[in-house]
């Protein structure tokens, strides 16, 4: 499978927080229907998974890279990101009961 890569390697992509499995901490993945498969790991600022409800969508600048042969998307933890959409109220309540923190105001 060929995945798109921008000329400098970085591009703006949409990602979302989710809970893998039934319990655990929130993780970040590419959104369904985007240019990258949802199983691809995303390394980025922990603020995305810690400070927003599960299901929040973000726009980040990232590039496809690999370490020891395992591809993943990388975005610096220092870079700004955009909140694209917060989850519906019921989704946010589910995320908060699983340990995700609500957005800071």
C-alpha positions as CSV (number, residue, x, y, z in Angstrom):
1,X,0.0,0.0,0.0
2,X,1.4,3.4,-1.0
3,X,0.8,6.2,1.4
4,X,1.0,9.9,0.4
5,X,3.9,12.0,1.6
6,X,4.3,15.8,1.1
7,X,7.4,17.2,-0.6
8,X,9.0,18.1,2.8
9,X,7.6,15.0,4.4
10,X,5.1,17.0,6.6
11,X,1.4,17.6,5.8
12,X,-1.7,18.6,7.6
13,X,-3.9,15.6,8.5
14,X,-6.9,15.0,10.6
15,X,-6.7,12.6,13.6
16,X,-8.9,11.7,16.5
17,X,-8.6,10.4,20.0
18,X,-10.0,6.9,20.8
19,X,-9.8,4.1,23.4
20,X,-8.2,1.0,22.0
21,X,-10.2,-2.0,23.4
22,X,-12.6,-1.7,26.3
23,X,-10.4,0.1,28.8
24,X,-7.2,2.1,28.9
25,X,-5.8,5.5,28.1
26,X,-6.8,7.5,25.0
27,X,-4.7,7.2,21.9
28,X,-4.5,9.2,18.7
29,X,-5.2,7.7,15.2
30,X,-5.9,9.0,11.7
31,X,-9.6,9.5,11.0
32,X,-11.5,6.9,8.9
33,X,-11.7,7.9,5.3
34,X,-8.5,9.9,5.4
35,X,-5.3,9.2,3.4
36,X,-3.8,7.0,6.2
37,X,-5.2,3.8,7.7
38,X,-6.8,4.0,11.2
39,X,-4.4,1.3,12.5
40,X,-1.4,3.6,11.9
41,X,0.2,4.8,15.2
42,X,0.4,8.6,15.7
43,X,3.2,10.1,17.9
44,X,2.2,13.7,18.9
45,X,1.6,16.0,21.9
46,X,0.0,14.1,24.8
47,X,-2.3,17.1,25.3
48,X,-4.5,15.8,22.5
49,X,-5.3,12.6,24.4
50,X,-5.2,14.0,27.9
51,X,-6.9,17.4,27.7
52,X,-9.9,16.7,25.5
53,X,-12.7,14.2,25.5
54,X,-12.4,10.9,23.7
55,X,-13.6,11.3,20.1
56,X,-12.2,14.8,19.6
57,X,-10.9,15.4,16.1
58,X,-7.7,17.5,15.6
59,X,-5.7,18.8,12.6
60,X,-2.0,18.3,13.0
61,X,1.1,18.6,10.9
62,X,2.7,15.2,10.6
63,X,4.8,13.0,8.4
64,X,5.0,9.3,7.7
65,X,8.2,7.9,9.1
66,X,9.4,4.6,10.5
67,X,11.7,3.3,13.2
68,X,13.1,-0.2,12.9
69,X,10.7,-0.9,10.0
70,X,7.4,0.0,11.7
71,X,5.7,3.0,10.0
72,X,3.9,5.7,12.1
73,X,2.9,9.3,11.8
74,X,5.1,11.8,13.7
75,X,4.2,15.3,14.8
76,X,6.3,17.3,17.3
77,X,4.8,17.7,20.7
78,X,5.7,21.4,20.5
79,X,3.7,22.2,17.4
80,X,0.3,23.9,17.4
81,X,-2.7,21.9,16.5
82,X,-6.3,22.7,15.7
83,X,-9.4,21.3,17.3
84,X,-11.6,20.3,14.4
85,X,-14.6,18.9,16.3
86,X,-15.6,17.9,19.8
87,X,-17.6,14.7,20.2
88,X,-21.3,14.7,20.9
89,X,-22.3,15.1,24.6
90,X,-22.9,11.3,25.0
91,X,-19.5,10.4,23.4
92,X,-17.8,13.0,25.7
93,X,-19.4,11.5,28.8
94,X,-18.2,8.1,27.8
95,X,-14.7,9.4,27.3
96,X,-14.6,11.2,30.6
97,X,-15.7,8.1,32.5
98,X,-12.7,6.3,30.9
99,X,-10.3,8.8,32.3
100,X,-10.0,11.4,29.6
101,X,-9.8,15.0,30.9
102,X,-12.2,17.6,29.6
103,X,-10.9,20.6,27.7
104,X,-9.2,23.3,29.8
105,X,-11.1,26.6,29.7
